Amino acid sequence: MAASERERGQRRRRLLWAGILAIAGLALLAVGLTVADGAVAWLEAAVAIVLLVASYAVQRLARRETLYRHDEPR
């Protein structure tokens, strides 16, 4: 497997995890804002925000590695 294929696979996995974190965060935020009550709602909203920030960080890391990678000479 070439290095570029390995990097592409790693980027895809990171973007997949970022998507999973974002979906989980949005689902928790929706439940926390609509169904949950009291301290549980605040806890769910806080966890949702942490998941969304983590998702953003993972996406940023994957894109930054792609943007600033050093291309190998051909």
C-alpha positions, 0 to 999 in steps of 0.5 A: 500500500502506497503512503498516499493510500495509507494517508487517504485511508487515515483521513477517511477514518478521521472524517468518519469519526468526526461525523459519528461524533457530530451525529451523537452530539446533535442527537444528545443536544436535541434530547437535552433541549426537548425531552430531558428536564433539570440537571439531566438536560444541562448534563446532556447539553454539556456533553453534546457541546463537548462532542461537537467540539471534538468533532470539529477538532478531528475534522480540522486535524484531518484536513490540516494534514491533507493541506500541509502534507509534503508531496513526494517527488515522482 
